[in-house]
């Protein structure tokens, strides 16, 4: 019979290797796999130690379930504290963008250069490079492309991660003649708030390929009868306008605290914090949003 310590040791090594790889790649898919692996290693490992040293006289599977629950409770406490810290911090939930004139809008990583080549081959033209400060001289950078008719706009977002890694996400947007906004993205950032009724948003964090995401967006438009029209405003104005609209809407619907009370109470209401907590769990362990369709 194989000693359970060996599979646990292998799982720990695999987790460490995945962590090191993802330090360079910044892939949410690898992050999800590694989170599940860490959770299982903790539950089975702690149960094995308790049984091996005869610390707790309970069935092995009961101990696994116990430590599985303990991990959930500890991570819940950590996430809740992080959400509260964000709510009380000066970091903006809806940062305001400006034109990026520093010439650093596109990293030189080979995989990202392939994305830019694909955009050019598909006749997408860059229309603006933007950035928004999210605190401490850390900037969220966005490069915006659109097709010749300006009916499909793509935002390539470069999200700073711990260790200096950049995670790349895509937001594909189209407007219709009847005023609907179709958005297809692969963002893995928890939001938990509300979107306007005329938005048709679909989030696919597992889909990391831009060509497949664009194909998914176009298929959605056809299925839901969305006839695209040219997007009238430039990206900077459009993004800042939607940011302001999301702030207003979420304040009205009780996700955010009114502006006059935010310095004392924080930015996010208690209901809003619960929604963000739920969104974190859904994205971190299932790779999907709790509400979008």
TORTOR-472514 format. One line per field, with one value per atom (N, C-alpha, C): x, y, z; residue number from 1; residue in one letter; atom name. Coordinates in steps of 0.02 Angstrom, whole numbers. Each point is the difference from the previous one (the first is absolute). Layout:
<pafis>
xx: [X|...]
yy: [Y|...]
zz: [Z|...]
pos: [NUM|...]
code: [A|...]
site: [CA|...]
</pafis>
This chain:
<pafis>
xx: [42|-42|44|-17|39|-11|54|-4|-32|-54|-32|47|55|46|30|10|31|-45|-65|-43|-5|-1|-4|64|57|63|1|-24|-2|-47|-58|-48|29|38|32|51|39|50|-34|-53|-37|-28|-27|-26|54|60|55|22|2|19|-51|-64|-53|6|15|8|57|57|57|-14|-34|-18|-46|-49|-49|28|57|33|22|13|20|-59|-49|-55|-59|-14|-57|-66|-6|-59|-53|-61|-52|-19|8|-16|48|66|48|-12|-20|-13|-59|-52|-58|20|37|22|43|45|44|-38|-51|-40|-33|-31|-31|52|58|52|23|11|21|-52|-64|-54|-1|6|-1|62|58|61|-6|-27|-9|-47|-58|-50|27|27|25|64|43|63|-12|-43|-14|-34|-45|-33|51|46|52|44|21|42|-37|-64|-39|-6|-11|-7|69|53|65|28|-12|25|-53|-58|-55|-21|-6|-21|-75|-38|-74|-24|-41|-27|-66|4|-59|16|-51|13|37|42|41|-42|-55|-40|-36|-16|-30|51|64|52|12|-2|7|-54|-63|-56|8|25|11|50|57|53|-19|-40|-27|-42|-41|-42|42|52|43|33|24|30|-51|-62|-53|-11|-3|-13|58|62|58|4|-11|4|-58|-58|-56|17|31|20|51|48|51|-32|-44|-32|-44|-34|-43|41|57|44|28|17|27|-53|-63|-54|-11|1|-8|56|62|57|-6|-23|-10|-54|-53|-55|23|45|23|61|31|60|-16|49|-11|1|12|2|-68|-2|-64|-30|-65|-34|-10|-10|-10|50|63|52|-13|23|-8|62|-13|54|24|63|29|38|16|38|71|23|68|49|41|48|72|7|66|32|-38|27|9|-33|8|-66|-41|-67|-1|55|-1|64|-5|60|30|63|37|2|-43|-1|-21|33|-15|-73|-34|-71|-43|18|-40|15|61|16|-40|-13|-41|-71|-25|-68|-4|51|-1|4|39|4|-68|-34|-67|-48|2|-44|12|62|17|-21|8|-20|-75|-38|-73|-26|45|-17|-29|21|-15|54|-21|48|-1|60|2|-26|-45|-28|23|15|25|36|47|33|-16|-26|-22|33|-6|23|-38|-4|-33|41|12|39|-45|22|-40|33|51|31|74|37|72|40|-16|34|-6|-53|-16|-56|11|-48|-30|-64|-35|3|29|9|-48|-25|-49|19|3|10|-65|-27|-67|5|-30|-3|-72|-13|-67|6|-55|0|-9|2|-1|-63|-57|-64|-15|45|-8|-61|-18|-58|20|63|24|64|0|57|28|67|34|47|-9|46|46|65|50|25|-15|16|60|49|59|-4|-15|-13|62|26|60|-16|45|-7|59|-7|57|62|58|62|16|-39|14|-27|-40|-29|-60|-10|-59|-48|-62|-52|-37|-16|-33|-72|-45|-71|-28|-55|-30|-73|-20|-70|-23|-49|-26|-68|-10|-61|-30|-67|-37|-63|-23|-63|-50|-64|-52|-43|-38|-42|-53|-23|-52|29|65|30|29|4|29|76|33|73|16|33|22|73|15|68|17|55|26|72|15|68|23|63|28|33|-27|27|-8|49|-4|5|-20|0|-70|-8|-67|-28|-63|-34|-59|-49|-56|-55|10|-50|-52|-34|-54|21|-32|11|-66|2|-62|-40|-66|-44|13|25|12|68|36|63|-13|31|-2|72|14|69|9|52|18|74|14|69|24|58|28|73|14|71|43|-31|40|24|-33|17|55|62|56|21|-31|17|-43|33|-37|-40|27|-41|-64|4|-59|-49|27|-45|-38|35|-33|-53|16|-49|-60|11|-55|-44|31|-37|-44|28|-39|-57|11|-53|-56|17|-51|-42|34|-36|-50|19|-45|-59|15|-52|-52|22|-45|-25|10|-27|31|64|34|33|-28|29|47|66|47|-1|12|7|66|27|64|-4|53|3|19|-44|11|55|12|48|68|52|67|6|49|5|7|41|10|-66|-39|-64|-48|-2|-47|15|64|18|-14|20|-11|-74|-39|-73|-31|19|-28|24|61|24|-43|-14|-42|-71|-27|-67|-3|51|1|4|39|4|-68|-34|-65|-52|-3|-49|10|61|12|-9|7|-17|-75|-38|-73|-29|30|-27|27|41|21|62|35|63|55|-1|49|-33|40|-22|-3|-49|-2|67|18|66|13|-50|10|17|-17|10|59|33|52|62|18|61|-8|-61|-12|-17|-41|-25|37|40|30|-43|25|-34|-55|8|-44|-45|-65|-48|10|-34|5|-28|-56|-27|49|30|49|61|22|58|-16|-62|-19|1|-25|-1|71|46|70|30|-14|27|-24|-64|-27|33|11|31|73|35|69|2|-44|-1|-17|-50|-20|57|34|54|63|16|62|-2|-60|-2|-42|-42|-40|14|34|16|-61|-50|-60|-29|-41|-33|-65|-23|-60|-64|3|-62|-7|55|-4|-30|-30|-32|17]
yy: [-60|60|63|47|61|44|24|46|66|25|62|60|-5|57|13|-51|9|40|-19|41|72|10|67|40|-33|33|20|-46|14|59|1|54|67|0|61|25|-46|20|29|-34|25|70|11|65|54|-16|48|15|-53|11|44|-14|41|73|8|69|36|-34|31|16|-46|12|60|3|55|66|0|63|35|-40|29|10|-46|2|44|0|37|-27|-66|-32|-13|24|-16|-73|-34|-71|-41|13|-33|17|62|21|-39|-11|-38|-72|-31|-69|-4|48|-2|13|42|11|-63|-37|-63|-50|-1|-47|16|64|20|-18|11|-15|-75|-42|-72|-24|28|-18|16|58|19|-48|-13|-43|-71|-30|-68|-3|50|1|8|46|10|-62|-30|-61|-57|-5|-53|10|63|14|-18|19|-14|-75|-39|-72|-32|24|-31|10|59|14|-11|-28|-17|60|58|61|3|-27|1|-69|-29|-67|5|14|4|-34|-23|-30|49|-29|41|48|-25|43|55|-14|52|56|-19|50|41|-34|36|52|-19|47|57|-15|52|52|-24|47|34|-32|32|61|-9|55|54|-20|50|45|-30|41|51|-24|44|59|-15|53|49|-25|44|44|-29|41|49|-20|47|60|-13|55|45|-30|38|44|-30|38|56|-14|51|59|-15|53|40|-34|34|46|-24|41|62|-10|57|50|-26|45|40|-34|35|54|-17|48|62|-8|56|35|-30|28|57|41|53|-26|-65|-26|8|25|11|-66|-9|-58|9|61|16|54|-20|51|38|61|42|-8|-10|-13|65|-1|54|-31|42|-25|-17|-58|-23|26|47|30|-21|-53|-21|-50|-25|-48|-70|-16|-66|-38|13|-29|-74|-27|-70|-35|-50|-38|-38|-18|-33|-75|-29|-72|-32|-55|-30|-18|-26|-19|61|56|62|31|-8|25|-39|-65|-39|25|21|28|63|43|62|-14|-50|-20|-25|-39|-25|58|48|58|37|8|35|-41|-66|-44|-1|13|2|71|45|69|40|-18|42|53|61|55|27|15|31|71|17|67|42|-33|37|-47|29|-35|40|-34|34|-31|36|-28|34|-36|26|-19|49|-14|-33|-57|-35|4|42|12|-15|43|-12|-3|43|1|-67|-37|-61|15|-17|20|-61|5|-47|28|-39|25|-35|37|-26|24|-47|17|-17|49|-8|-5|-53|-11|-4|16|-10|-15|-30|-17|62|-9|56|42|-34|35|25|-13|20|-32|-60|-36|-50|-15|-47|28|9|30|-50|-4|-48|39|-11|27|-55|10|-47|31|-33|27|-37|38|-28|14|-54|7|-17|48|-15|-51|-49|-53|2|-33|-3|-30|27|-24|31|51|35|-34|-53|-35|39|-2|31|-54|4|-45|38|-35|31|-23|48|-15|41|-24|31|18|57|21|18|-36|12|33|56|40|17|-2|24|35|49|34|-18|0|-14|61|-2|57|15|-52|11|17|17|25|-51|-63|-51|-1|-18|-7|-73|-32|-69|0|-34|-4|-73|-23|-67|7|-25|8|-63|-1|-55|25|54|29|-50|-3|-42|42|63|45|1|-15|1|71|6|65|-5|-41|-11|51|53|53|-11|54|-2|34|-22|30|26|50|28|-54|10|-50|-10|52|-7|-31|-22|-36|-74|-33|-72|-25|-20|-16|-75|-27|-70|-3|-32|-4|-72|-9|-67|-1|-3|3|-57|-58|-57|10|43|8|53|-22|45|19|-30|15|58|52|57|-18|-38|-18|-38|-46|-37|45|48|46|45|23|41|-41|-63|-44|-11|-8|-9|63|58|63|7|-15|6|-50|-60|-50|23|32|28|53|43|53|-29|-51|-32|-35|-36|-37|46|57|45|58|-5|50|68|2|64|22|52|28|56|-10|50|65|54|66|29|48|31|30|-10|29|74|46|71|34|-19|37|-33|40|-27|-42|-47|-44|35|53|34|26|34|27|-56|-52|-55|-36|-15|-36|42|63|43|12|5|9|-62|-60|-61|-10|20|-5|44|61|45|-27|-30|-28|-59|-43|-57|23|52|28|26|38|28|-55|-49|-53|-42|-18|-42|37|66|39|1|9|2|-67|-56|-66|-29|37|-22|-43|-7|-37|44|65|47|49|23|51|68|42|68|36|41|32|39|35|41|-41|-65|-42|-48|1|-51|8|61|10|-32|1|-28|-75|-21|-69|-45|29|-39|4|-29|7|-52|-60|-56|-15|-7|-17|-72|-19|-69|-49|18|-44|-5|57|-1|-43|2|-41|-74|-19|-70|-20|44|-16|-6|42|-5|-64|-18|-63|-60|-1|-55|-2|59|3|-25|16|-24|-76|-31|-73|-31|29|-28|5|57|10|-39|-1|-32|-76|-30|-73|-31|39|-27|35|57|36|28|18|29|52|44|51|-27|30|-25|24|51|30|9|6|22|-53|21|-48|20]
zz: [0|0|0|-41|-7|61|29|56|-25|33|-23|0|36|1|-68|-41|-65|-49|-7|-43|25|66|27|-17|4|-17|-73|-44|-71|-13|33|-10|23|54|24|-51|-28|-49|-62|-23|-58|13|60|18|-3|27|-2|-72|-41|-70|-36|11|-31|23|64|26|-35|-8|-32|-73|-35|-70|-5|45|-4|21|35|16|-64|-52|-65|-48|4|-48|22|65|26|-27|-7|-28|54|-7|49|-1|-56|-4|44|-6|43|73|13|69|30|-40|25|16|-46|12|63|8|58|65|-1|61|23|-47|18|26|-32|21|71|15|67|52|-17|46|16|-51|10|38|-16|35|74|15|71|35|-30|32|11|-52|6|42|-9|38|74|20|71|30|-38|24|8|-47|4|61|13|58|65|4|61|12|-54|8|13|-33|7|70|29|68|53|-22|46|42|-34|35|9|-48|4|-19|43|-13|-37|-64|-42|-66|-38|-65|-46|-44|-44|-42|-30|-43|38|63|42|13|9|9|-64|-57|-63|-7|14|-5|49|60|51|-24|-24|-22|-66|-41|-60|20|51|25|33|37|32|-52|-56|-53|-27|-10|-25|48|65|49|4|-1|4|-62|-59|-61|-4|26|3|43|58|45|-35|-35|-35|-54|-40|-54|28|54|29|26|31|23|-58|-55|-59|-31|-3|-27|43|66|46|-8|-8|-9|-65|-54|-63|8|35|9|37|48|40|-30|-50|-30|-49|-17|-50|-72|-11|-68|-34|-61|-34|-26|8|-28|-75|-22|-70|-20|-11|-14|-65|-1|-59|-45|-64|-48|-32|-20|-39|-59|-48|-58|23|-20|17|-52|20|-46|15|41|21|-47|-49|-48|28|56|31|-1|-52|0|-18|-28|-21|22|46|21|-59|8|-55|7|41|7|-66|-22|-66|-10|51|-8|-12|31|-10|-68|-24|-67|-52|13|-46|-1|58|4|-42|6|-39|-75|-19|-71|-24|41|-19|-10|44|-7|-66|-17|-62|-61|3|-56|-9|54|-4|-13|-18|-17|59|60|58|7|13|6|71|25|66|-4|46|0|59|56|58|48|36|56|63|51|60|62|54|64|56|57|59|61|44|60|51|28|50|69|5|65|1|35|9|-64|-48|-65|-37|14|-37|-48|-64|-52|-34|-13|-42|-71|-46|-69|-47|-48|-48|-70|-46|-71|-37|-35|-30|-76|-27|-72|-22|-63|-28|-75|-27|-70|-43|-66|-46|8|11|6|70|47|70|32|-24|28|54|4|51|29|65|34|50|2|44|46|65|49|24|-9|27|64|56|66|29|24|32|75|38|71|40|40|40|55|8|49|48|58|46|-34|16|-30|-66|-21|-62|-62|8|-57|-26|-66|-31|-23|23|-25|-55|-54|-57|-4|-8|-8|-59|-28|-58|13|-25|4|-71|-26|-68|7|-36|8|-67|-3|-58|24|-37|13|-56|17|-49|-13|-54|-19|53|37|50|69|3|61|47|-21|43|-7|55|1|13|-49|7|21|55|25|13|-28|12|24|59|26|36|17|39|63|28|61|58|43|59|63|-5|57|30|65|30|2|-16|4|47|-15|45|-3|-40|-3|-55|-17|-49|-65|-54|-66|-27|-44|-29|-36|-3|-30|-74|-34|-72|-16|52|-11|-5|-49|-7|9|62|18|9|-30|10|17|57|24|-6|-31|-11|21|66|22|-25|-15|-24|-72|-37|-71|-6|-11|-2|-71|-51|-70|-25|-24|-27|-62|-49|-58|20|47|22|37|38|35|-49|-52|-51|-36|-17|-32|45|64|48|2|-2|1|-62|-57|-62|-2|26|3|46|55|46|-35|-37|-36|-49|-36|-49|35|54|35|33|24|37|-43|-65|-45|8|13|8|-64|-31|-62|21|-7|26|-41|35|-32|22|-37|19|70|38|68|-8|21|-18|39|62|41|0|11|4|63|2|58|67|4|64|27|-42|23|17|-41|11|65|13|61|62|-1|59|12|-54|8|32|-24|29|72|15|69|47|-22|40|6|-54|1|48|1|45|73|13|67|22|-43|17|12|-46|4|64|15|58|65|-1|59|10|-54|5|22|-21|15|65|36|66|2|-55|1|29|-17|25|49|46|49|-35|16|-29|10|-49|1|64|26|59|62|0|59|-8|-57|-13|43|18|40|68|26|67|-2|-49|-2|-50|-43|-53|-63|-54|-65|-12|29|-17|60|-13|53|23|55|25|-52|-31|-53|-58|-17|-54|16|62|20|-5|17|-7|-73|-44|-72|-27|23|-22|25|64|28|-41|-17|-40|-69|-29|-66|2|54|8|0|38|3|-67|-35|-64|-51|-1|-49|19|65|22|-7|10|1|-56|-33|-55|-66|3|-61|-35|38|-30|47|-28|39|27|54|33|-34|-43|-22|-75|-36|-68|-45|-56|-45|-72]
pos: [1|1|1|2|2|2|3|3|3|4|4|4|5|5|5|6|6|6|7|7|7|8|8|8|9|9|9|10|10|10|11|11|11|12|12|12|13|13|13|14|14|14|15|15|15|16|16|16|17|17|17|18|18|18|19|19|19|20|20|20|21|21|21|22|22|22|23|23|23|24|24|24|25|25|25|26|26|26|27|27|27|28|28|28|29|29|29|30|30|30|31|31|31|32|32|32|33|33|33|34|34|34|35|35|35|36|36|36|37|37|37|38|38|38|39|39|39|40|40|40|41|41|41|42|42|42|43|43|43|44|44|44|45|45|45|46|46|46|47|47|47|48|48|48|49|49|49|50|50|50|51|51|51|52|52|52|53|53|53|54|54|54|55|55|55|56|56|56|57|57|57|58|58|58|59|59|59|60|60|60|61|61|61|62|62|62|63|63|63|64|64|64|65|65|65|66|66|66|67|67|67|68|68|68|69|69|69|70|70|70|71|71|71|72|72|72|73|73|73|74|74|74|75|75|75|76|76|76|77|77|77|78|78|78|79|79|79|80|80|80|81|81|81|82|82|82|83|83|83|84|84|84|85|85|85|86|86|86|87|87|87|88|88|88|89|89|89|90|90|90|91|91|91|92|92|92|93|93|93|94|94|94|95|95|95|96|96|96|97|97|97|98|98|98|99|99|99|100|100|100|101|101|101|102|102|102|103|103|103|104|104|104|105|105|105|106|106|106|107|107|107|108|108|108|109|109|109|110|110|110|111|111|111|112|112|112|113|113|113|114|114|114|115|115|115|116|116|116|117|117|117|118|118|118|119|119|119|120|120|120|121|121|121|122|122|122|123|123|123|124|124|124|125|125|125|126|126|126|127|127|127|128|128|128|129|129|129|130|130|130|131|131|131|132|132|132|133|133|133|134|134|134|135|135|135|136|136|136|137|137|137|138|138|138|139|139|139|140|140|140|141|141|141|142|142|142|143|143|143|144|144|144|145|145|145|146|146|146|147|147|147|148|148|148|149|149|149|150|150|150|151|151|151|152|152|152|153|153|153|154|154|154|155|155|155|156|156|156|157|157|157|158|158|158|159|159|159|160|160|160|161|161|161|162|162|162|163|163|163|164|164|164|165|165|165|166|166|166|167|167|167|168|168|168|169|169|169|170|170|170|171|171|171|172|172|172|173|173|173|174|174|174|175|175|175|176|176|176|177|177|177|178|178|178|179|179|179|180|180|180|181|181|181|182|182|182|183|183|183|184|184|184|185|185|185|186|186|186|187|187|187|188|188|188|189|189|189|190|190|190|191|191|191|192|192|192|193|193|193|194|194|194|195|195|195|196|196|196|197|197|197|198|198|198|199|199|199|200|200|200|201|201|201|202|202|202|203|203|203|204|204|204|205|205|205|206|206|206|207|207|207|208|208|208|209|209|209|210|210|210|211|211|211|212|212|212|213|213|213|214|214|214|215|215|215|216|216|216|217|217|217|218|218|218|219|219|219|220|220|220|221|221|221|222|222|222|223|223|223|224|224|224|225|225|225|226|226|226|227|227|227|228|228|228|229|229|229|230|230|230|231|231|231|232|232|232|233|233|233|234|234|234|235|235|235|236|236|236|237|237|237|238|238|238|239|239|239|240|240|240|241|241|241|242|242|242|243|243|243|244|244|244|245|245|245|246|246|246|247|247|247|248|248|248|249|249|249|250|250|250|251|251|251|252|252|252|253|253|253|254|254|254|255|255|255|256|256|256|257|257|257|258|258|258|259|259|259|260|260|260|261|261|261|262|262|262|263|263|263|264|264|264|265|265|265|266|266|266|267|267|267|268|268|268|269|269|269|270|270|270|271|271|271|272|272|272|273|273|273|274|274|274|275|275|275|276|276|276|277|277|277|278|278|278|279|279|279|280|280|280|281|281|281|282|282|282|283|283|283|284|284|284|285|285|285|286|286|286|287|287|287|288|288|288|289|289|289|290|290|290|291|291|291|292|292|292|293|293|293]
code: [X|X|X|X|X|X|X|X|X|X|X|X|X|X|X|X|X|X|X|X|X|X|X|X|X|X|X|X|X|X|X|X|X|X|X|X|X|X|X|X|X|X|X|X|X|X|X|X|X|X|X|X|X|X|X|X|X|X|X|X|X|X|X|X|X|X|X|X|X|X|X|X|X|X|X|X|X|X|X|X|X|X|X|X|X|X|X|X|X|X|X|X|X|X|X|X|X|X|X|X|X|X|X|X|X|X|X|X|X|X|X|X|X|X|X|X|X|X|X|X|X|X|X|X|X|X|X|X|X|X|X|X|X|X|X|X|X|X|X|X|X|X|X|X|X|X|X|X|X|X|X|X|X|X|X|X|X|X|X|X|X|X|X|X|X|X|X|X|X|X|X|X|X|X|X|X|X|X|X|X|X|X|X|X|X|X|X|X|X|X|X|X|X|X|X|X|X|X|X|X|X|X|X|X|X|X|X|X|X|X|X|X|X|X|X|X|X|X|X|X|X|X|X|X|X|X|X|X|X|X|X|X|X|X|X|X|X|X|X|X|X|X|X|X|X|X|X|X|X|X|X|X|X|X|X|X|X|X|X|X|X|X|X|X|X|X|X|X|X|X|X|X|X|X|X|X|X|X|X|X|X|X|X|X|X|X|X|X|X|X|X|X|X|X|X|X|X|X|X|X|X|X|X|X|X|X|X|X|X|X|X|X|X|X|X|X|X|X|X|X|X|X|X|X|X|X|X|X|X|X|X|X|X|X|X|X|X|X|X|X|X|X|X|X|X|X|X|X|X|X|X|X|X|X|X|X|X|X|X|X|X|X|X|X|X|X|X|X|X|X|X|X|X|X|X|X|X|X|X|X|X|X|X|X|X|X|X|X|X|X|X|X|X|X|X|X|X|X|X|X|X|X|X|X|X|X|X|X|X|X|X|X|X|X|X|X|X|X|X|X|X|X|X|X|X|X|X|X|X|X|X|X|X|X|X|X|X|X|X|X|X|X|X|X|X|X|X|X|X|X|X|X|X|X|X|X|X|X|X|X|X|X|X|X|X|X|X|X|X|X|X|X|X|X|X|X|X|X|X|X|X|X|X|X|X|X|X|X|X|X|X|X|X|X|X|X|X|X|X|X|X|X|X|X|X|X|X|X|X|X|X|X|X|X|X|X|X|X|X|X|X|X|X|X|X|X|X|X|X|X|X|X|X|X|X|X|X|X|X|X|X|X|X|X|X|X|X|X|X|X|X|X|X|X|X|X|X|X|X|X|X|X|X|X|X|X|X|X|X|X|X|X|X|X|X|X|X|X|X|X|X|X|X|X|X|X|X|X|X|X|X|X|X|X|X|X|X|X|X|X|X|X|X|X|X|X|X|X|X|X|X|X|X|X|X|X|X|X|X|X|X|X|X|X|X|X|X|X|X|X|X|X|X|X|X|X|X|X|X|X|X|X|X|X|X|X|X|X|X|X|X|X|X|X|X|X|X|X|X|X|X|X|X|X|X|X|X|X|X|X|X|X|X|X|X|X|X|X|X|X|X|X|X|X|X|X|X|X|X|X|X|X|X|X|X|X|X|X|X|X|X|X|X|X|X|X|X|X|X|X|X|X|X|X|X|X|X|X|X|X|X|X|X|X|X|X|X|X|X|X|X|X|X|X|X|X|X|X|X|X|X|X|X|X|X|X|X|X|X|X|X|X|X|X|X|X|X|X|X|X|X|X|X|X|X|X|X|X|X|X|X|X|X|X|X|X|X|X|X|X|X|X|X|X|X|X|X|X|X|X|X|X|X|X|X|X|X|X|X|X|X|X|X|X|X|X|X|X|X|X|X|X|X|X|X|X|X|X|X|X|X|X|X|X|X|X|X|X|X|X|X|X|X|X|X|X|X|X|X|X|X|X|X|X|X|X|X|X|X|X|X|X|X|X|X|X|X|X|X|X|X|X|X|X|X|X|X|X|X|X|X|X|X|X|X|X|X|X|X]
site: [N|CA|C|N|CA|C|N|CA|C|N|CA|C|N|CA|C|N|CA|C|N|CA|C|N|CA|C|N|CA|C|N|CA|C|N|CA|C|N|CA|C|N|CA|C|N|CA|C|N|CA|C|N|CA|C|N|CA|C|N|CA|C|N|CA|C|N|CA|C|N|CA|C|N|CA|C|N|CA|C|N|CA|C|N|CA|C|N|CA|C|N|CA|C|N|CA|C|N|CA|C|N|CA|C|N|CA|C|N|CA|C|N|CA|C|N|CA|C|N|CA|C|N|CA|C|N|CA|C|N|CA|C|N|CA|C|N|CA|C|N|CA|C|N|CA|C|N|CA|C|N|CA|C|N|CA|C|N|CA|C|N|CA|C|N|CA|C|N|CA|C|N|CA|C|N|CA|C|N|CA|C|N|CA|C|N|CA|C|N|CA|C|N|CA|C|N|CA|C|N|CA|C|N|CA|C|N|CA|C|N|CA|C|N|CA|C|N|CA|C|N|CA|C|N|CA|C|N|CA|C|N|CA|C|N|CA|C|N|CA|C|N|CA|C|N|CA|C|N|CA|C|N|CA|C|N|CA|C|N|CA|C|N|CA|C|N|CA|C|N|CA|C|N|CA|C|N|CA|C|N|CA|C|N|CA|C|N|CA|C|N|CA|C|N|CA|C|N|CA|C|N|CA|C|N|CA|C|N|CA|C|N|CA|C|N|CA|C|N|CA|C|N|CA|C|N|CA|C|N|CA|C|N|CA|C|N|CA|C|N|CA|C|N|CA|C|N|CA|C|N|CA|C|N|CA|C|N|CA|C|N|CA|C|N|CA|C|N|CA|C|N|CA|C|N|CA|C|N|CA|C|N|CA|C|N|CA|C|N|CA|C|N|CA|C|N|CA|C|N|CA|C|N|CA|C|N|CA|C|N|CA|C|N|CA|C|N|CA|C|N|CA|C|N|CA|C|N|CA|C|N|CA|C|N|CA|C|N|CA|C|N|CA|C|N|CA|C|N|CA|C|N|CA|C|N|CA|C|N|CA|C|N|CA|C|N|CA|C|N|CA|C|N|CA|C|N|CA|C|N|CA|C|N|CA|C|N|CA|C|N|CA|C|N|CA|C|N|CA|C|N|CA|C|N|CA|C|N|CA|C|N|CA|C|N|CA|C|N|CA|C|N|CA|C|N|CA|C|N|CA|C|N|CA|C|N|CA|C|N|CA|C|N|CA|C|N|CA|C|N|CA|C|N|CA|C|N|CA|C|N|CA|C|N|CA|C|N|CA|C|N|CA|C|N|CA|C|N|CA|C|N|CA|C|N|CA|C|N|CA|C|N|CA|C|N|CA|C|N|CA|C|N|CA|C|N|CA|C|N|CA|C|N|CA|C|N|CA|C|N|CA|C|N|CA|C|N|CA|C|N|CA|C|N|CA|C|N|CA|C|N|CA|C|N|CA|C|N|CA|C|N|CA|C|N|CA|C|N|CA|C|N|CA|C|N|CA|C|N|CA|C|N|CA|C|N|CA|C|N|CA|C|N|CA|C|N|CA|C|N|CA|C|N|CA|C|N|CA|C|N|CA|C|N|CA|C|N|CA|C|N|CA|C|N|CA|C|N|CA|C|N|CA|C|N|CA|C|N|CA|C|N|CA|C|N|CA|C|N|CA|C|N|CA|C|N|CA|C|N|CA|C|N|CA|C|N|CA|C|N|CA|C|N|CA|C|N|CA|C|N|CA|C|N|CA|C|N|CA|C|N|CA|C|N|CA|C|N|CA|C|N|CA|C|N|CA|C|N|CA|C|N|CA|C|N|CA|C|N|CA|C|N|CA|C|N|CA|C|N|CA|C|N|CA|C|N|CA|C|N|CA|C|N|CA|C|N|CA|C|N|CA|C|N|CA|C|N|CA|C|N|CA|C|N|CA|C|N|CA|C|N|CA|C|N|CA|C|N|CA|C|N|CA|C|N|CA|C|N|CA|C|N|CA|C|N|CA|C|N|CA|C|N|CA|C|N|CA|C|N|CA|C|N|CA|C|N|CA|C|N|CA|C|N|CA|C|N|CA|C|N|CA|C|N|CA|C|N|CA|C|N|CA|C|N|CA|C|N|CA|C|N|CA|C|N|CA|C|N|CA|C|N|CA|C|N|CA|C|N|CA|C|N|CA|C|N|CA|C|N|CA|C|N|CA|C|N|CA|C|N|CA|C|N|CA|C|N|CA|C|N|CA|C|N|CA|C|N|CA|C|N|CA|C|N|CA|C|N|CA|C|N|CA|C|N|CA|C|N|CA|C|N|CA|C]
</pafis>
